Amino acid sequence: MAAALVAVTMLFLAFTTAYLARRQEPGWGAVMMPPILWLTTALLLASSGTLEWARRRIAAGDIRGLERGLAATAWLGGAFLLGQIGAWWSLAAQGVYISSNPHSGFFYLLTGAHAAHLLGGLAALGVVVWKAYAGRYGVASHAGVGVFALYWHFMDLLWLYLFALLFWA
């Protein structure tokens, strides 16, 4: 997991470097933030909360709590992705596309790359949920939940970073 997170970090640092360099050139053309991004950000942060709740429940021996927390995390993560699609549609309805200006291009690139990584996280969460419902986790054996949580929380932090980069940097 550490190697994967380092690779993702390097990818987004490369994107950031290109973003900051291109921003200094003429023709930048700022993109107005779609308001739905506030909601999606709250959903993603809430998903980390439900995941942490699930981790605490399994540590206390509450298998049903683990299952409920993981299911809530999955629903919130899926809602985040649907909200991202809504943000892209909102921009498209305003005539803002990838090729409209450099800022819009970076917006779609960065949010799309994040969404792809989050979609991969949802696939991994599917495996964790399946194992939870199959009874494969217990008080002494739930390392998979912890490894997944590390990735998911990283995705949350990455989103907060991208949000700040795109709209406040």
N, C-alpha and C positions, 0 to 999 in steps of 0.2 A: 504494500500500500504506500509506503514511503516513497518508493521509486515512482509510482504512478503520480503521486501528489507533486513530486519535484518536477516531473515532466509537464504536468498541467500548469504549474507555476511558471516554468520557463516559457511555455507557449503564450501565456497571457502577459508575461513581461515583454516578450517580443512584440506582441500586439500593442502594448502600452507604449513602447519605444517608438513604434511606427506612428501611433496616434499622436503622441506629443510632438514628434518631428513634423508631421504633416500639418498639425494645427497652426504652426508658425508661418505657413505659406499662405498666399492670397487665395481667396475663393472658398474659405472654410464653410460658411453657411450654417449657422447653428440650427439644431433641431429642437423644437419644443417638446418637453417630456410629456408623453401621454399620461394623463392622471391615473390610469389603471395601474401604472407601475408602483404607485404607493400601496395599492391593495395587494399586488403580487408580492411585493417586498414583505408586507405583514404576513401573508400566507406562508412564505418560505421561512420566515423567522418562527412562526407558530409551529411549523413542521419540525423544526429543531427542538422546540419545547416538548412536543408530543413524543419525539424520539428519546429525549432524555428521560421523560416520564416512563416510557417503556423500559428503558435500561434499568431504572431504579426498581421497577416492578419485578423484573426477572431476578435482580439481585436479592430481592426480598422473597423470592419463591412464588410470585404471583404470575403464573403462566398466562392466565386469562388477561391480566393487565398488560403483559407484553404483547399479546395478540391485538388487543384494542389499540394500544399505543402505536404499534407498527402500522395497523390499518389506517389510523388517523393520519400518520405521517405520509402514507402513500396517497391518500385522498388530497391532502394539502399540497403535496408535491405535484400531483396531476393538475390541481387547480392552478398552481403557479404557472405551469406550462401552458394551460389554456389561456390564462391571463396574458402571457407573453404573446401568444398568437393574436389575442385581442389588441395588444399594443401595436403589433405590426400592421394589423388591419386598419387600426385608427390612423396610423401614419400614411398608409396607402390611400385611405379615403381623403386625406389632405393633399395628396399628390406628392408625398415624400417617399421616395424609393431608394434602393441601394445606390443608384447612379445619380440621384438628385444633386448631391454635393458630398464632399468628403466626410462631413460629420455624420450624415445619414448612412453612408457606406460603412463607417466604423460602428455606428449604432447597430446596424443589422449584423455585421460580422461578430462583434463582441457578444451581443445578446444571443445570437444564433449559436455561437460556439459554446457559450454557457449552457444554453438549453440542450444542446447535444450531450454535454457532459452530465447534465441533470437527468436526461432521459436514460443514459447509461446507469446512473445511480438508481433510477426507478426500476430498471431491470434487475439490478443487484438486490434492491429491496424486495422485489418479487420473490427471489430465491430465499431471502431471510424470512419473509412472511410464510412462505411454503414450509420452511423448516420449523418455524414456530408452531404452525398449525399441525405439523406432523409429529410434534412432541420431541423434537431433536434438541431443544434448549432446556436447560435447567439451571439451578442456582450455581452449580460448579462448572457448567459447560455452556457458555454463551458468548464465546470470544467472537464469533461471526457478527453478532450484534454490535459489539464494540468496534470492530474493524469497519463495518458499514457506517457506524455513527461518525467515525473520524472523517470518512469521505464526505458524508452528507453535511457535516458542520463546515468542512472546508468549502463546499459549494455555496453555503450560506455566506461565509466570509468573502468569498470571491464575488458573489453578487453584490454585496454591500460596497466592495471596492469598485466594481464596474459602475454601479449606480452613481457613486461619488465622482468617478473619473468622467463619466459621460455628461453629467449635469452640473457639477460644481467645480471641477478642476480648472 
